Amino acid sequence: MEARAESECGGLRTWGLFEVIETGEQHIIGHATAYGFDVITQQLAHVEFNPKTKSGIAVTNNGILYALQGKPLKFGVKGHEQLREFTAIHNCSIKVLKV
């Protein structure tokens, strides 16, 4: 799978992978170093992570590439405002996935 372009957000640090329970869609939430705040990706088509180098990539269904930096974190909806908004807007539940 080829990515069309790197996201404007570029690299994501302190990131985690989650799945929308109702649809099976996968997304990443991570800190966009270029912007200084957390972002949630569009639906993912592919995720690769190398635990030795603590780096990887994520590609959305639209072909946007994100560089993943650092070990994936565990997180919860209750403790994160953007995830609470995401689940409210999409009327869904999520589960955190191991990478």
C-alpha positions as CSV (number, residue, x, y, z in Angstrom):
1,M,0.0,0.0,0.0
2,E,1.4,3.4,-1.0
3,A,0.7,6.6,0.9
4,R,-0.2,9.6,-1.2
5,A,1.3,12.2,1.1
6,E,2.6,12.7,4.6
7,S,0.0,14.2,6.9
8,E,0.4,17.9,7.8
9,C,0.6,16.6,11.4
10,G,3.6,14.5,10.3
11,G,4.9,12.6,13.4
12,L,2.7,11.4,16.2
13,R,4.2,10.8,19.6
14,T,2.6,9.4,22.7
15,W,0.1,7.6,20.5
16,G,-2.3,4.6,20.8
17,L,-4.4,2.5,18.5
18,F,-8.1,2.0,19.1
19,E,-11.0,0.3,17.4
20,V,-14.6,1.5,17.1
21,I,-16.5,-1.5,18.4
22,E,-19.6,-1.0,16.3
23,T,-17.8,-0.8,12.9
24,G,-14.4,-2.4,13.4
25,E,-12.7,0.8,12.1
26,Q,-9.3,1.5,13.5
27,H,-7.8,4.9,14.4
28,I,-4.8,6.3,16.1
29,I,-4.8,9.1,18.6
30,G,-1.5,10.8,19.1
31,H,0.3,14.0,20.0
32,A,1.1,15.9,16.8
33,T,4.5,17.4,17.4
34,A,4.1,19.9,14.6
35,Y,0.9,21.3,16.2
36,G,1.4,20.7,19.9
37,F,-1.9,18.9,20.5
38,D,-3.5,15.5,20.1
39,V,-5.1,14.4,16.8
40,I,-7.3,11.4,15.8
41,T,-6.6,9.9,12.4
42,Q,-9.2,9.0,9.9
43,Q,-9.9,5.3,9.4
44,L,-6.7,3.3,9.0
45,A,-5.9,0.9,6.2
46,H,-2.5,-0.2,7.6
47,V,-0.3,0.1,10.7
48,E,3.3,-1.1,11.2
49,F,5.3,-0.8,14.4
50,N,8.8,-2.0,15.3
51,P,9.1,-2.4,19.1
52,K,12.9,-2.5,18.8
53,T,13.2,1.0,17.2
54,K,10.0,2.3,18.8
55,S,8.9,3.6,15.4
56,G,6.3,2.8,12.8
57,I,3.9,4.1,10.3
58,A,0.1,4.4,9.9
59,V,-1.7,4.9,6.6
60,T,-5.3,6.0,6.4
61,N,-7.8,4.7,3.8
62,N,-7.3,8.0,2.0
63,G,-3.6,7.3,1.7
64,I,-2.4,9.8,4.3
65,L,0.9,8.7,6.0
66,Y,1.7,9.3,9.7
67,A,5.1,8.6,11.3
68,L,4.7,6.9,14.7
69,Q,7.4,7.6,17.3
70,G,7.7,6.1,20.7
71,K,6.1,3.2,22.4
72,P,2.3,3.0,22.2
73,L,0.5,4.1,25.3
74,K,-2.5,2.7,27.1
75,F,-5.4,5.2,27.5
76,G,-9.0,5.5,28.2
77,V,-12.0,7.5,27.0
78,K,-12.8,9.0,30.4
79,G,-9.4,10.6,30.8
80,H,-9.2,12.1,27.3
81,E,-11.5,14.9,26.1
82,Q,-11.0,14.3,22.4
83,L,-11.9,10.6,22.8
84,R,-15.1,11.5,24.7
85,E,-16.0,13.9,21.9
86,F,-15.2,11.3,19.2
87,T,-17.5,8.7,20.9
88,A,-20.3,11.2,21.4
89,I,-20.1,12.5,17.8
90,H,-20.0,9.0,16.3
91,N,-22.3,7.5,19.0
92,C,-19.9,4.6,19.5
93,S,-17.8,2.8,22.0
94,I,-14.0,2.1,21.5
95,K,-11.5,-0.4,22.7
96,V,-7.8,0.1,23.0
97,L,-5.8,-2.3,20.8
98,K,-2.3,-3.7,21.5
99,V,0.3,-3.0,18.8
